[in-house]
């Protein structure tokens, strides 16, 4: 669960990693927490395995994040 600001939002959307809430919006955060708790959160449902398989090292992770935000 991340706020709807780059690069967090972009990484979550691109890799189907979870939930996004509106930054600085308590109602949005509460809604997403409730949705998270009510959803079957089997990790295979999300793109965790795919995302983690792209990470080979800390340098690789930094590269992935920077590419996601187009730096």
ABEGO torsion letter per residue (X at the ends): XBBABOAAAAAAAAAGAEBBBBBGBAAAAAAAAAAAAABBABAAABAAAAAAAABABAAAAAAAAAAAAGX
